[in-house]
Amino acid sequence: MLTITEADVRRLLPMEDAIEALRGAFAAWRAGEAQNQPRRRMVLPEGACLHQLAGAYRGYFGTKVYATHPKHGAWFHVLLYDAATAKPLAFFEADWLGQIRTGAATGLATDLLAPAGASVVGLIGSGYQAAGQLAAVRAVRKLTEVRVWSRNAANAAKFAGEHDCIATATAEEAIRGAGIVITATSAREPVLESDWVRPNAHVNAVGSNQAQKRELPSALIARASLIAVDSLPQAQLESGDLLLSGLDWSDPRLVELKDVGPRQPGLSIFKSNGLGLEDVAVAALVYERMR
């Protein structure tokens, strides 16, 4: 069994390739040729939490397991197996793998849903996931301006300098007029207001995958013409942005990413939670490049 390090993943998994790997995985899932198992969590009295999610695609199946503690950090690993024999193939250090695949899901959703000419990004958040989010959007749209805001002004300024952005004084300044909006924060309450978002914009909300946390206000959910999720069963468990808005799960605006059709006019939202299928798709690509 191969051991694949963070350095291996950085070397072998460019964002553009990760986006195409997910495009293939979602197409296969739509055709009934892939599987996804929603995330499960085990929370301990000490505050530690064990998270597990799994998927199967292209002759592979696997699981992502990670442990988190609010004071001590997080540790991510992926196990990849051969679907035909159940033989273990690779053990991954998966911090970077997860950052890339989370960005790649946003890149795919943006490619499908954002206006073709969208060139201005408003980004809220300058932490762990923000760089991957921006790299993915840059892979699918030609951007002329990126505006970033964070609660920590020093972090936003540092991010702006490293990623060719403009740090703004307020969240509203970052969002108003942007054709593509990204929220990548640890916030528990909405980080923007509905009327800041232009009518034909596309919004990627990636920061929360817990039922009691959200980045988007209910009014913005109500305005959307289309709301895409990576997995409906997983969204029903952990998408606070939708659960706290009171959205009816039979709402015809709600669609899984694998079923998104041609872009229609109006405001679109992609609520990302992160799937085991996504981890398996990009892990398989890296594994094949290691052989």
C-alpha positions as CSV (number, residue, x, y, z in Angstrom):
1,M,0.0,0.0,0.0
2,L,1.3,3.4,-1.0
3,T,1.7,6.2,1.5
4,I,1.0,9.5,-0.3
5,T,2.2,12.7,1.4
6,E,1.0,16.3,1.4
7,A,4.0,17.1,-0.9
8,D,2.9,14.4,-3.3
9,V,-0.6,15.8,-3.5
10,R,0.6,19.3,-4.0
11,R,2.8,18.1,-6.9
12,L,0.3,15.8,-8.6
13,L,-3.1,17.5,-8.2
14,P,-3.4,20.9,-10.0
15,M,-6.7,22.6,-9.5
16,E,-7.7,22.4,-13.1
17,D,-7.3,18.6,-13.1
18,A,-9.2,18.3,-9.8
19,I,-12.2,20.2,-11.3
20,E,-12.3,17.8,-14.3
21,A,-12.0,14.8,-11.9
22,L,-15.1,16.1,-10.1
23,R,-16.9,16.8,-13.3
24,G,-16.4,13.2,-14.2
25,A,-17.4,11.9,-10.8
26,F,-20.7,13.9,-10.7
27,A,-21.5,12.7,-14.3
28,A,-20.9,9.1,-13.2
29,W,-23.0,9.6,-10.1
30,R,-25.9,11.0,-12.2
31,A,-25.6,7.9,-14.5
32,G,-25.7,5.5,-11.5
33,E,-22.0,4.6,-11.8
34,A,-20.8,6.2,-8.5
35,Q,-21.8,6.2,-4.9
36,N,-21.6,8.7,-2.0
37,Q,-22.1,8.1,1.7
38,P,-22.9,11.2,3.8
39,R,-20.7,12.3,6.6
40,R,-21.1,10.9,10.1
41,R,-19.7,12.5,13.3
42,M,-18.8,11.1,16.7
43,V,-18.4,13.8,19.3
44,L,-16.6,13.1,22.6
45,P,-17.1,14.8,25.9
46,E,-13.5,16.2,25.7
47,G,-14.5,18.2,22.7
48,A,-12.8,16.0,20.1
49,C,-14.8,14.9,17.1
50,L,-14.3,12.0,14.6
51,H,-15.7,12.6,11.1
52,Q,-16.1,10.0,8.4
53,L,-17.4,10.1,4.8
54,A,-17.0,7.7,1.9
55,G,-17.5,7.2,-1.8
56,A,-17.0,4.9,-4.8
57,Y,-16.0,5.8,-8.4
58,R,-14.1,4.4,-11.4
59,G,-13.0,1.1,-9.8
60,Y,-12.1,2.7,-6.5
61,F,-13.8,3.1,-3.2
62,G,-12.5,4.8,-0.1
63,T,-13.1,6.8,3.0
64,K,-12.0,10.1,4.5
65,V,-11.5,10.1,8.2
66,Y,-10.5,13.2,10.2
67,A,-10.3,14.2,13.8
68,T,-10.8,17.7,15.1
69,H,-10.6,19.5,18.4
70,P,-11.5,23.2,18.8
71,K,-8.3,23.9,20.8
72,H,-5.8,21.5,19.2
73,G,-6.5,21.4,15.5
74,A,-7.5,18.9,12.8
75,W,-5.9,15.8,11.1
76,F,-7.1,14.5,7.8
77,H,-6.5,11.1,6.1
78,V,-8.0,9.2,3.2
79,L,-7.9,5.5,2.6
80,L,-8.3,4.3,-1.0
81,Y,-9.2,0.7,-2.0
82,D,-9.6,-1.3,-5.1
83,A,-13.3,-1.8,-5.7
84,A,-13.0,-5.2,-7.5
85,T,-10.9,-6.9,-4.7
86,A,-11.2,-4.6,-1.7
87,K,-7.4,-4.5,-1.7
88,P,-6.0,-1.4,0.1
89,L,-4.1,0.8,-2.4
90,A,-3.1,4.0,-0.7
91,F,-3.0,5.9,2.6
92,F,-3.1,9.7,2.1
93,E,-2.2,12.7,4.2
94,A,-5.2,14.6,3.2
95,D,-5.1,18.2,4.4
96,W,-4.1,19.6,1.0
97,L,-6.3,17.0,-0.8
98,G,-9.3,18.3,1.0
99,Q,-8.5,21.9,0.4
100,I,-8.1,21.3,-3.4
101,R,-11.3,19.1,-3.7
102,T,-13.3,21.7,-1.8
103,G,-12.1,24.4,-4.1
104,A,-12.7,22.1,-7.2
105,A,-16.3,21.6,-6.2
106,T,-16.8,25.4,-6.2
107,G,-14.9,25.7,-9.5
108,L,-17.3,23.1,-11.1
109,A,-20.4,24.8,-9.7
110,T,-19.1,28.2,-10.8
111,D,-18.5,26.9,-14.3
112,L,-22.0,25.5,-14.5
113,L,-23.9,28.4,-12.8
114,A,-22.0,31.7,-12.9
115,P,-22.7,34.1,-15.9
116,A,-20.2,33.4,-18.6
117,G,-18.9,37.0,-18.4
118,A,-18.7,37.2,-14.6
119,S,-15.3,38.7,-13.9
120,V,-15.5,40.3,-10.4
121,V,-15.3,38.2,-7.3
122,G,-16.4,39.2,-3.8
123,L,-14.8,37.0,-1.2
124,I,-15.6,36.9,2.5
125,G,-13.0,35.0,4.5
126,S,-9.2,34.9,4.2
127,G,-8.4,31.6,6.0
128,Y,-7.8,28.0,5.3
129,Q,-10.2,27.4,2.4
130,A,-10.2,30.9,0.8
131,A,-7.1,30.3,-1.3
132,G,-8.4,27.1,-2.8
133,Q,-11.8,28.7,-3.5
134,L,-10.2,31.6,-5.4
135,A,-7.8,29.4,-7.4
136,A,-10.8,27.2,-8.5
137,V,-12.8,30.2,-9.7
138,R,-9.8,31.6,-11.5
139,A,-9.5,28.2,-13.3
140,V,-13.0,28.6,-14.8
141,R,-13.5,32.4,-15.3
142,K,-11.3,35.2,-16.5
143,L,-11.3,37.6,-13.5
144,T,-10.5,41.3,-13.6
145,E,-11.0,42.0,-9.9
146,V,-11.1,40.2,-6.6
147,R,-12.2,41.9,-3.5
148,V,-11.7,40.2,-0.1
149,W,-12.9,41.1,3.4
150,S,-12.2,39.4,6.7
151,R,-13.1,40.1,10.3
152,N,-9.3,40.3,10.8
153,A,-8.1,43.1,8.6
154,A,-4.4,42.1,8.9
155,N,-5.3,38.6,7.6
156,A,-7.3,40.1,4.7
157,A,-4.4,42.4,3.8
158,K,-1.9,39.5,3.9
159,F,-4.2,37.4,1.7
160,A,-4.7,40.2,-0.8
161,G,-1.0,40.7,-1.1
162,E,-0.4,36.9,-1.7
163,H,-3.3,36.4,-4.1
164,D,-3.5,39.6,-6.2
165,C,-6.7,40.9,-4.5
166,I,-8.0,44.1,-3.1
167,A,-8.7,44.1,0.7
168,T,-11.8,46.1,1.5
169,A,-12.8,48.0,4.6
170,T,-16.2,46.3,4.8
171,A,-18.0,43.1,3.8
172,E,-20.5,45.2,1.8
173,E,-17.7,46.8,-0.2
174,A,-16.4,43.4,-1.2
175,I,-19.8,42.0,-2.3
176,R,-21.7,44.8,-4.0
177,G,-21.4,44.5,-7.8
178,A,-19.6,41.2,-7.8
179,G,-20.8,38.6,-10.3
180,I,-19.4,35.8,-8.2
181,V,-19.6,35.7,-4.4
182,I,-17.7,33.3,-2.2
183,T,-18.2,32.9,1.6
184,A,-15.5,30.8,3.3
185,T,-15.7,31.6,7.0
186,S,-16.2,29.9,10.3
187,A,-19.1,32.2,11.1
188,R,-22.2,31.0,12.9
189,E,-24.5,33.8,11.6
190,P,-24.8,35.4,8.2
191,V,-21.8,37.3,7.0
192,L,-23.6,39.3,4.3
193,E,-26.9,40.9,3.6
194,S,-29.2,39.9,0.8
195,D,-29.5,43.3,-0.9
196,W,-25.7,43.5,-1.3
197,V,-25.9,40.6,-3.9
198,R,-26.7,41.6,-7.5
199,P,-29.7,39.9,-9.1
200,N,-27.8,37.8,-11.6
201,A,-24.9,36.8,-9.3
202,H,-23.7,33.3,-8.4
203,V,-22.9,32.6,-4.7
204,N,-20.7,29.8,-3.4
205,A,-21.2,29.2,0.3
206,V,-18.5,26.8,1.6
207,G,-17.8,27.7,5.2
208,S,-20.4,25.8,7.2
209,N,-21.2,22.1,7.2
210,Q,-23.1,22.1,10.5
211,A,-26.8,22.3,11.0
212,Q,-26.6,25.2,13.4
213,K,-24.2,27.4,11.5
214,R,-24.8,29.5,8.4
215,E,-23.2,32.2,6.3
216,L,-26.2,33.2,4.1
217,P,-29.3,35.0,5.3
218,S,-32.7,33.6,4.8
219,A,-33.7,36.5,2.5
220,L,-30.9,35.5,0.1
221,I,-32.1,31.9,0.0
222,A,-35.6,33.2,-0.7
223,R,-34.4,35.3,-3.6
224,A,-32.4,32.6,-5.4
225,S,-33.7,31.2,-8.7
226,L,-31.7,28.0,-8.2
227,I,-30.0,26.4,-5.2
228,A,-27.5,23.6,-5.9
229,V,-26.2,21.3,-3.3
230,D,-23.5,18.7,-3.7
231,S,-25.7,16.0,-2.1
232,L,-29.3,16.4,-0.9
233,P,-29.2,13.8,1.9
234,Q,-26.0,15.4,3.2
235,A,-27.5,18.9,3.0
236,Q,-30.5,17.8,5.0
237,L,-28.2,16.7,7.7
238,E,-25.7,19.6,7.9
239,S,-26.5,22.5,5.7
240,G,-27.4,25.2,8.2
241,D,-27.7,27.8,5.5
242,L,-30.7,25.9,4.2
243,L,-32.0,24.3,7.4
244,L,-32.1,27.6,9.3
245,S,-33.8,29.4,6.4
246,G,-36.9,27.2,6.6
247,L,-36.4,26.0,3.0
248,D,-38.9,23.2,2.0
249,W,-36.8,20.3,0.8
250,S,-39.3,19.7,-2.0
251,D,-38.7,23.2,-3.3
252,P,-38.3,23.0,-7.1
253,R,-35.4,25.5,-7.0
254,L,-33.3,22.9,-5.1
255,V,-31.1,20.6,-7.2
256,E,-28.1,18.4,-6.7
257,L,-25.0,19.5,-8.5
258,K,-25.0,16.3,-10.6
259,D,-28.4,17.3,-12.0
260,V,-27.7,21.0,-12.9
261,G,-28.7,21.8,-16.4
262,P,-28.1,24.8,-18.7
263,R,-27.7,28.1,-16.8
264,Q,-30.9,30.1,-16.4
265,P,-31.2,33.8,-15.6
266,G,-31.3,34.9,-12.0
267,L,-29.4,34.5,-8.7
268,S,-27.9,31.1,-8.2
269,I,-26.4,29.6,-5.0
270,F,-24.1,26.6,-4.5
271,K,-24.2,25.3,-0.9
272,S,-21.1,23.1,-0.6
273,N,-20.7,20.6,2.2
274,G,-18.0,18.3,0.8
275,L,-18.5,14.7,-0.2
276,G,-16.6,11.4,0.2
277,L,-17.1,10.9,-3.5
278,E,-15.1,14.0,-4.2
279,D,-12.3,12.8,-2.0
280,V,-12.2,9.4,-3.8
281,A,-12.2,11.0,-7.2
282,V,-9.2,13.2,-6.6
283,A,-7.4,10.6,-4.5
284,A,-7.8,8.1,-7.4
285,L,-6.2,10.6,-9.8
286,V,-3.2,11.2,-7.5
287,Y,-2.8,7.5,-6.9
288,E,-2.7,6.8,-10.6
289,R,-0.1,9.5,-11.1
290,M,2.0,8.0,-8.3
291,R,2.2,4.5,-9.9
